[in-house]
Amino acid sequence: MTQAERRIYLIQALRKEQPEYAELQIPSAAQEQKRLLRTLLNIRMPLPISEAFLRVQDAYLQEEIHRKGVTQFAGMAPVQEELYLWQGDITTLRCGAIVNAANSRLLGCFIPCHGCIDNAIHTFAGIQLRLVCAALMQKQGHEEETGKAKITPAFNLPCQWILHTVGPVIHGGVSKRDEEQLASCYRSCLSLADQNRVESIAFCCISTGEFRFPNRRAAQIAVRAVQAYKAATHSKIKVIFNAFKQMDYDIYRELLGAN
């Protein structure tokens, strides 16, 4: 199958699952097809899927990520001992684990083509990620607590693992509890990564953006929490601070003393 043929196959299969979209016309333009496919993946509930579908989906997603360009963590230079700074799309980073800023349901973002990192990670990891997260949450029996973390395979992403953590949502000013919960996100992810012998971990800017935590304060808490954890535990895990936006990159450069 070509990439275009895979895309059409996946769209047709997903349309058949959902009666309200069964008669939906498939656009002729590739970019519109990609948007439609992402929409159908985003809104799909965590239900069983055929192995045939997964084979095509996996081939399609891996090719899409390859075309975006994969960044090798192994080629990065630290800005401080065992601390790294990188600007880019976290779904294209090959490292031990990446951190997903999840919501309390831990099932990914259901808003079609939403710009949050949760949506991007679930989209390019594939349907399997929502299925395994649903199994974790069913076993847990309640929504994920703020500041905790869960680990899953990364499926089609170039990293090995995904750490899912729920950061605080800011309503008005930032409280001491908000700050402690955000620091707890970093500690929980690092601890869980160490328990699973993960050698490198890339943190997104947890709770900024949609959750409205002020960017500079969030970065200060992130750096302090990582440094404190490594000092207290003597962990040798390599930590990448991933900034997608230029503003966040500039803040971390200043905080880490990067040239």
C-alpha positions in Angstrom: 0.0 0.0 0.0 1.1 3.5 -0.6 0.7 6.1 2.1 -2.4 7.5 0.4 -3.9 4.1 0.1 -3.3 3.4 3.8 -5.0 6.7 4.6 -8.1 5.9 2.6 -8.3 2.4 4.1 -8.2 3.8 7.6 -10.8 6.5 6.9 -13.1 3.9 5.4 -12.7 1.5 8.3 -13.3 4.2 10.9 -16.4 5.5 9.0 -18.0 2.0 9.1 -17.6 1.8 12.8 -19.6 5.0 13.4 -23.0 5.1 11.6 -23.2 8.9 11.8 -20.1 9.2 9.6 -20.8 6.2 7.3 -21.8 8.4 4.4 -19.2 11.1 4.9 -17.4 12.0 1.7 -13.7 11.6 1.6 -12.0 14.7 0.4 -9.7 14.5 -2.6 -6.9 16.7 -1.2 -4.3 14.9 1.0 -4.2 17.5 3.8 -8.0 17.4 4.1 -7.8 13.6 4.2 -5.2 13.8 7.0 -7.4 16.1 9.0 -10.4 13.8 8.5 -8.4 10.8 9.6 -7.1 12.6 12.7 -10.7 13.6 13.5 -11.9 10.1 13.3 -9.0 8.8 15.4 -9.5 11.5 18.0 -13.3 10.8 18.6 -13.0 7.0 18.6 -13.9 5.5 21.9 -11.6 2.8 23.4 -13.2 -0.2 21.7 -11.6 -3.4 20.2 -10.1 -3.1 16.7 -8.9 -5.6 14.2 -5.3 -6.7 13.8 -5.6 -5.8 10.1 -6.5 -2.3 10.9 -3.7 -1.9 13.4 -1.1 -3.2 10.8 -2.2 -0.5 8.3 -2.4 2.1 11.0 1.0 1.4 12.4 2.6 1.5 8.9 0.9 4.8 8.2 1.8 6.5 11.5 5.4 5.4 11.4 5.7 6.7 7.9 4.1 10.0 8.9 6.5 10.4 11.8 9.5 9.5 9.6 8.4 12.2 7.1 8.2 14.8 9.9 11.8 13.8 10.9 12.9 12.0 14.0 15.4 13.6 16.4 17.8 11.4 18.2 18.4 12.2 21.8 21.7 10.4 21.6 23.1 13.3 19.5 22.2 16.1 22.0 24.7 17.9 24.2 23.7 18.7 27.8 23.3 22.3 29.0 24.0 21.1 32.6 25.1 17.7 33.8 22.4 15.2 32.7 20.1 18.1 31.8 19.2 18.9 28.2 17.1 21.5 26.4 15.4 20.9 23.1 12.9 22.8 21.0 10.7 20.6 18.8 7.8 18.2 18.3 7.9 15.8 21.2 6.2 13.1 19.1 9.3 12.9 16.9 11.9 12.5 19.7 13.7 9.2 20.0 14.5 8.8 23.7 13.6 6.6 26.7 10.3 8.3 27.5 8.3 11.4 26.9 5.8 13.0 29.2 2.2 13.6 28.2 0.3 16.4 29.9 -2.9 14.3 30.3 -6.4 15.1 31.6 -7.9 13.2 34.6 -9.7 10.7 32.4 -6.3 9.7 31.0 -7.9 8.7 27.7 -6.4 11.4 25.5 -8.1 14.4 23.9 -11.4 13.7 22.2 -11.6 17.2 20.6 -11.0 16.7 16.8 -7.6 18.0 15.7 -7.1 19.9 19.0 -3.7 21.6 19.4 -2.9 20.1 22.8 0.0 17.7 23.4 -2.4 15.1 24.6 -4.1 15.1 21.3 -0.8 14.9 19.3 0.6 12.1 21.4 -2.5 9.9 21.2 -2.9 10.6 17.5 0.6 9.5 16.5 0.9 6.7 19.0 -2.2 5.1 17.6 -5.4 3.6 18.8 -3.5 1.2 21.0 -2.6 4.0 23.4 -6.2 4.9 24.2 -7.0 1.2 24.7 -4.2 0.6 27.2 -5.0 3.8 29.0 -8.7 2.7 29.3 -7.6 -0.6 30.8 -5.4 1.2 33.3 -8.3 3.5 34.3 -10.8 0.7 34.5 -8.5 -1.2 36.9 -7.9 1.9 39.0 -11.6 2.6 39.2 -11.4 6.4 39.5 -10.0 9.4 37.6 -6.2 10.1 37.8 -5.2 12.3 40.7 -3.3 15.6 39.9 0.4 15.2 40.4 0.5 11.4 39.9 1.8 9.5 36.9 1.2 6.4 34.8 3.5 4.7 32.3 2.5 3.0 29.0 4.3 1.8 25.9 4.7 4.4 23.2 3.5 2.2 20.4 4.2 4.1 17.1 6.1 6.9 18.6 10.0 6.8 18.3 10.4 6.8 22.1 10.0 3.6 24.2 7.6 4.8 26.9 5.0 7.5 27.7 4.6 8.9 31.2 1.1 10.4 31.6 0.7 13.0 34.3 -2.2 15.4 35.2 -1.1 18.9 36.1 -3.1 21.5 38.0 -5.6 23.6 36.2 -5.3 27.3 37.1 -8.5 29.2 37.9 -7.4 32.8 38.8 -4.1 33.0 40.7 -1.6 30.3 41.3 -1.8 28.8 44.8 0.8 27.0 46.9 -1.2 23.9 46.3 -1.0 24.4 42.5 2.8 24.8 42.8 3.2 21.7 44.9 1.0 19.6 42.6 3.0 20.7 39.6 6.3 19.8 41.3 4.7 16.5 42.2 4.1 15.8 38.5 7.8 16.0 37.8 8.7 13.9 40.9 6.1 11.2 40.1 7.3 10.9 36.5 11.0 10.7 37.4 10.3 8.1 40.1 8.2 6.0 37.8 10.8 6.3 35.1 13.5 5.2 37.4 11.4 2.2 38.6 11.1 1.1 35.0 14.9 1.7 34.3 14.2 4.5 31.8 17.5 6.2 31.0 16.2 9.4 29.5 13.0 11.4 29.8 11.6 14.4 27.9 9.3 16.7 29.8 6.8 18.9 28.0 5.8 22.2 29.7 3.2 20.6 32.0 0.1 22.6 32.9 0.9 25.6 30.6 -1.3 26.4 27.6 -4.8 24.9 28.1 -4.3 24.5 31.9 -3.2 28.2 32.2 -0.2 27.8 34.5 2.1 30.9 33.9 5.0 29.7 31.7 7.9 31.2 33.6 6.7 30.0 37.0 6.0 26.6 35.6 9.5 26.4 34.2 11.0 27.5 37.5 9.1 24.8 39.4 10.1 22.2 36.7 13.8 22.9 36.9 13.8 23.1 40.7 11.8 19.8 41.0 14.1 17.9 38.7 17.3 19.2 40.3 15.9 18.4 43.8 14.8 14.9 42.8 18.2 14.1 41.3 20.1 15.5 44.3 17.9 13.5 46.8 17.9 10.2 44.9 21.3 10.4 43.1 19.3 9.3 40.0 21.4 9.2 36.8 18.4 9.6 34.5 19.0 12.2 31.7 16.3 14.8 31.6 15.3 16.8 28.5 13.2 19.9 28.9 11.2 20.1 25.7 9.9 23.5 24.7 7.6 23.7 21.6 7.0 27.4 21.8 9.9 29.9 21.4 8.8 31.7 24.5 9.2 28.5 26.6 12.5 27.8 25.0 13.8 31.2 25.9 12.7 30.9 29.5 14.4 27.5 29.9 17.6 28.8 28.2 17.7 31.5 30.8 17.0 29.2 33.8 19.5 26.6 32.7 22.2 29.0 31.6 22.2 27.6 28.1 24.4 29.4 25.5 
